[in-house]
Each structure stands twice: as C-alpha cells, then as structure tokens.
Amino acid sequence: MRLLGNLIDIYLLLLIGRILLSWFPISPESPMSTVFSFLYRITEPVLGPIRRMLPPIGMGGMALDLSPIIVIFGLEILKNALVR
C-alpha cells in the first residue's frame, strides 16, 4: 500500500508540473516542449474525462479548468485511504 501511495505522490508531482508549464508559452522547438508533451500524455487520460463532465468555468475573457483540482483532491483522498 505504501508503494501505491508513493506512486500517487509521483503522479501528483507530474500533474503539478503540467499545471505550471501550462501557464507559459512553449515553442515547439524548445526542449521544454518534450517535457510538456510527456506530462500531457501522462495526465490527460485522467484529466480529459473529468473535463468533459465538468467544462471550464468562463471568467470574462478566460476560463478556469477545475479538472486538476478535482483530480488532486481525489488522489489525496485515495492516498489517505490506502496508507492507513
């Protein structure tokens, strides 16, 4: 169970990395585009279905995507239940 808790922690770090990189423009020629592409492929299978159920909330000229917040809370709850 501890191993699964550690894997959840690693996934949470990858998710936070994707969130942070999404705030910055990354050109396709940049070495960071490879990192972002990896993070996208790892996290999108979890974020995508939640985003389809709960679309981003419009806030003026931009939108707030709540799917990462929901995934983070869900994984923390799962980790706490498993580690006990």
N, C-alpha and C positions, 0 to 999 in steps of 0.2 A: 504493500500500500504506500510505503514511503517513496518507492520509485515512481509510482504514478503521481504522487504529489510533486515530486521534482520535475517530472515531465510537464505537468500543468504549469509550474513556475517558469520553465523554459518557454513554453508556448505563450504565456503572458508577456514575457520579455520581447518575443518576436512580434506580438501584437502591438505592444507599445512602440517598438521600433517602426512598425508600419505607420502608426498614427503620427509619430513625429516627422517621418520623412514625407508624409503626405502634405505637410504644411509648406514645403519648399518646392520650387520648380526644379525638376531634374531633367537635363537634356539627355537624349538617347545616347550621345557619345560619352557621357560621364560614367566613370567607374561606379558611381552610386546607383546608376540605373540597373546594374546587375543585382545589387543588393536589394533594391526596391522590388525588382521583378521576383526575386526569391521570396521575399516577405509577402508579396501579393499572392503568389501561388500557394504558400503555406497557410495563409489566414483567410483567403477568400472563400474556401469551401465551408467555413463556419460562419463568416460574416454575411455572405450572399443570401442564404435563406432567411436570416433574421431581417435583413434589409428589405427583402421582398414582402415580408409580413408587416413590417413597420417602416414605411418610407421616410426619408429625411424630412425634418420639420423645416418649413420655409421661414426665414428670418430676414425680411427685407430683400436684399439682393443676393443673399447666400442661404445655404441650407445646412442644418445641423444633423449629422448622421449619428443616431443613437445606438446603432448596432454594436460598435466596440464597447460601449459602456455596459450594455446588456450581457455581452459575452464575458467581459471581465467579472461582473457580479456573479454570473452563473458559474464560471470556473472557480472563483473563490469559494462559493458555497459548496461546490462539488469537492474541492480540495479539502475543505474543513470537515466535510462528512467522511471522507476517505481516511484522513490522517488520524482521526480519533480512534 
